[in-house]
């Protein structure tokens, strides 16, 4: 009787182990089949061409540039598009950052690297005033990494000024570089400049006519400087 009970127990255990083995093998087969038929994941590669970068990524990259870097970048894009271009920006540029020539026509370019601020009609009026002595045989181009207000667009409608916002700039960028966009290196972090009047840090601020540097000690210190 004891032998029969022991044999029955052995058979039950063996059957259970066999069942577990069968289930495990079935799971392995299913996983293997799923791996073979799984669709490949499309990974982002920064150097794979324009299709791998979204417009948002390109806009964020351009907004991360310093103003002088953005002016150089605009000049390079225009050269890629067939212009002869040079940067003349600086403290005394008279509102013109880049001069570009194509088909015998001079184009006077102002570059505004804005992040959150829109280009206002005041900025367009100032630019149009800067073009007064040059526009007879040329054209103005106002380029920004943000957008223009509706009033600014209305102002430019009957003026020889092309407005290029961040979305249009991305289109020009893709057209200029096709499938080989320039590298997108991280922007170097620079130590903040110090106020020459009180020694505190200068910070970037937004005003009615664009961005400028102001003292972080304001209103204790009223120092400002245009960018």
C-alpha positions as CSV (number, residue, x, y, z in Angstrom):
1,X,0.0,0.0,0.0
2,X,2.8,2.4,0.9
3,X,4.6,1.5,-2.3
4,X,1.5,2.2,-4.4
5,X,1.1,5.6,-2.6
6,X,4.7,6.5,-3.2
7,X,4.5,5.6,-6.9
8,X,1.3,7.6,-7.3
9,X,3.0,10.6,-5.7
10,X,6.1,10.3,-8.0
11,X,3.9,10.1,-11.1
12,X,1.9,13.2,-9.9
13,X,5.2,15.2,-9.4
14,X,6.6,14.1,-12.7
15,X,3.4,15.1,-14.5
16,X,3.5,18.5,-12.8
17,X,7.1,19.1,-13.7
18,X,6.4,18.0,-17.3
19,X,3.5,20.5,-17.5
20,X,5.7,23.3,-16.2
21,X,8.4,22.5,-18.7
22,X,5.8,22.5,-21.5
23,X,4.5,25.9,-20.5
24,X,8.0,27.4,-20.3
25,X,8.9,26.1,-23.7
26,X,5.6,27.6,-25.1
27,X,6.5,31.0,-23.6
28,X,10.0,30.9,-25.2
29,X,8.6,30.0,-28.6
30,X,6.0,32.9,-28.4
31,X,8.7,35.4,-27.4
32,X,11.0,34.2,-30.1
33,X,8.3,34.6,-32.7
34,X,7.4,38.1,-31.4
35,X,11.0,39.2,-31.6
36,X,11.3,38.1,-35.2
37,X,8.2,39.8,-36.3
38,X,8.6,43.0,-34.2
39,X,8.7,46.2,-36.3
40,X,12.1,48.0,-36.0
41,X,12.2,51.1,-33.8
42,X,13.1,54.3,-35.7
43,X,15.7,56.1,-33.8
44,X,16.6,59.8,-34.0
45,X,20.0,60.6,-35.4
46,X,21.2,64.2,-35.3
47,X,23.4,63.7,-38.3
48,X,21.0,61.7,-40.6
49,X,19.6,64.7,-42.5
50,X,16.7,67.1,-42.4
51,X,14.0,64.4,-42.0
52,X,15.4,63.4,-38.6
53,X,15.1,66.9,-37.0
54,X,11.7,68.5,-36.3
55,X,11.0,72.1,-36.9
56,X,10.8,72.6,-33.1
57,X,14.3,71.2,-32.6
58,X,15.8,73.5,-35.2
59,X,14.0,76.6,-33.8
60,X,15.2,75.7,-30.3
61,X,18.7,75.3,-31.6
62,X,18.7,78.8,-33.4
63,X,17.2,80.4,-30.3
64,X,20.1,79.0,-28.2
65,X,22.6,81.0,-30.2
66,X,24.2,84.3,-29.1
67,X,23.0,87.3,-31.2
68,X,26.3,87.5,-33.0
69,X,26.3,83.8,-33.7
70,X,22.8,84.1,-35.1
71,X,24.0,86.9,-37.5
72,X,26.8,84.7,-38.7
73,X,24.5,81.8,-39.1
74,X,22.0,83.9,-41.2
75,X,24.9,85.0,-43.5
76,X,25.9,81.3,-44.0
77,X,22.4,80.3,-44.8
78,X,22.1,83.1,-47.4
79,X,25.5,82.1,-48.9
80,X,24.1,78.5,-49.3
81,X,21.1,80.0,-51.0
82,X,23.2,81.7,-53.6
83,X,23.8,85.1,-52.1
84,X,27.1,86.9,-51.6
85,X,26.7,87.8,-47.9
86,X,28.7,89.4,-45.2
87,X,28.0,90.3,-41.6
88,X,28.3,94.0,-40.7
89,X,26.5,93.9,-37.3
90,X,27.8,95.5,-34.2
91,X,27.2,98.4,-31.9
92,X,27.1,100.9,-34.8
93,X,25.6,98.8,-37.6
94,X,22.7,101.3,-38.1
95,X,20.1,98.6,-37.8
96,X,21.7,96.4,-40.6
97,X,23.3,93.2,-39.5
98,X,23.9,91.4,-42.9
99,X,24.3,92.7,-46.4
100,X,23.6,90.1,-49.1
101,X,23.7,90.5,-52.9
102,X,22.0,88.3,-55.5
103,X,21.3,88.9,-59.1
104,X,22.7,92.5,-58.7
105,X,20.2,93.4,-56.0
106,X,21.4,94.3,-52.5
107,X,19.4,92.9,-49.5
108,X,19.8,94.6,-46.1
109,X,19.1,92.2,-43.3
110,X,18.3,92.7,-39.7
111,X,18.5,89.7,-37.4
112,X,16.6,89.4,-34.1
113,X,17.3,86.4,-31.9
114,X,14.1,86.4,-29.8
115,X,12.9,83.5,-27.7
116,X,9.5,84.6,-26.3
117,X,9.2,88.2,-27.5
118,X,7.4,88.9,-30.8
119,X,8.7,91.5,-33.2
120,X,6.6,94.6,-32.9
121,X,5.6,97.3,-35.3
122,X,8.0,99.6,-33.5
123,X,11.0,97.4,-34.5
124,X,9.7,97.4,-38.1
125,X,9.4,101.2,-38.2
126,X,13.0,101.5,-36.9
127,X,14.3,99.1,-39.5
128,X,12.4,100.9,-42.3
129,X,14.0,104.1,-41.1
130,X,17.4,102.6,-41.2
131,X,16.7,101.6,-44.8
132,X,15.7,105.1,-45.9
133,X,19.0,105.9,-47.7
134,X,19.6,102.4,-49.0
135,X,16.3,101.0,-50.2
136,X,16.1,102.7,-53.6
137,X,17.7,99.8,-55.4
138,X,17.5,97.2,-52.8
139,X,15.3,95.3,-50.4
140,X,15.0,94.8,-46.7
141,X,14.8,91.4,-44.9
142,X,13.8,91.2,-41.3
143,X,14.7,87.7,-39.8
144,X,13.7,86.6,-36.3
145,X,13.7,83.3,-34.4
146,X,10.2,84.1,-33.1
147,X,7.2,85.7,-34.9
148,X,5.8,89.1,-35.9
149,X,2.8,90.8,-34.4
150,X,-0.2,91.3,-36.7
151,X,0.4,95.0,-36.6
152,X,4.0,94.6,-37.7
153,X,2.9,92.4,-40.7
154,X,0.3,95.0,-41.7
155,X,3.0,97.7,-41.6
156,X,5.3,95.7,-43.9
157,X,2.6,94.9,-46.5
158,X,3.3,97.9,-48.8
159,X,7.0,98.1,-47.9
160,X,10.0,96.5,-49.7
161,X,10.6,94.4,-46.6
162,X,10.4,90.6,-46.5
163,X,9.4,89.2,-43.1
164,X,11.0,85.9,-42.2
165,X,9.8,84.4,-38.9
166,X,11.1,81.2,-37.2
167,X,8.9,78.9,-39.4
168,X,10.0,80.5,-42.7
169,X,13.6,80.5,-41.5
170,X,13.4,76.7,-41.0
171,X,12.1,76.3,-44.6
172,X,15.1,78.4,-45.9
173,X,17.4,76.3,-43.7
174,X,16.2,73.1,-45.1
175,X,16.3,74.5,-48.6
176,X,19.9,75.7,-48.1
177,X,21.3,72.5,-46.6
178,X,19.1,69.9,-48.1
179,X,19.9,66.6,-46.5
180,X,23.1,67.8,-44.8
181,X,22.2,70.3,-42.0
182,X,25.0,71.9,-40.1
183,X,26.0,70.4,-36.8
184,X,24.1,71.5,-33.7
185,X,26.7,71.8,-31.0
186,X,25.6,72.8,-27.5
187,X,26.0,76.5,-26.8
188,X,28.8,77.2,-24.5
189,X,27.8,78.7,-21.1
190,X,29.4,82.1,-20.5
191,X,29.9,83.9,-17.3
192,X,27.6,86.8,-17.0
193,X,29.0,90.3,-17.8
194,X,29.3,92.7,-14.9
195,X,27.8,96.1,-14.8
196,X,30.5,98.8,-15.2
197,X,28.7,101.1,-12.8
198,X,28.0,98.9,-9.8
199,X,29.7,95.6,-10.5
200,X,26.5,93.5,-10.4
201,X,25.7,91.0,-13.1
202,X,24.1,92.2,-16.4
203,X,21.0,90.2,-17.4
204,X,19.1,90.0,-20.7
205,X,15.8,91.9,-20.7
206,X,13.1,92.6,-23.2
207,X,11.9,96.1,-24.0
208,X,9.6,97.8,-26.4
209,X,12.1,97.8,-29.2
210,X,13.8,94.5,-28.6
211,X,16.2,92.8,-26.1
212,X,18.9,94.6,-24.2
213,X,21.3,94.1,-21.3
214,X,20.3,95.7,-18.0
215,X,21.8,95.7,-14.5
216,X,20.4,93.0,-12.1
217,X,20.6,95.7,-9.4
218,X,17.7,97.6,-11.0
219,X,16.2,100.0,-9.8
220,X,19.2,100.6,-7.6
221,X,21.3,100.9,-10.8
222,X,19.9,102.1,-14.1
223,X,22.7,100.9,-16.4
224,X,21.5,99.5,-19.8
225,X,23.2,98.5,-23.0
226,X,21.8,97.5,-26.4
227,X,22.6,94.1,-27.8
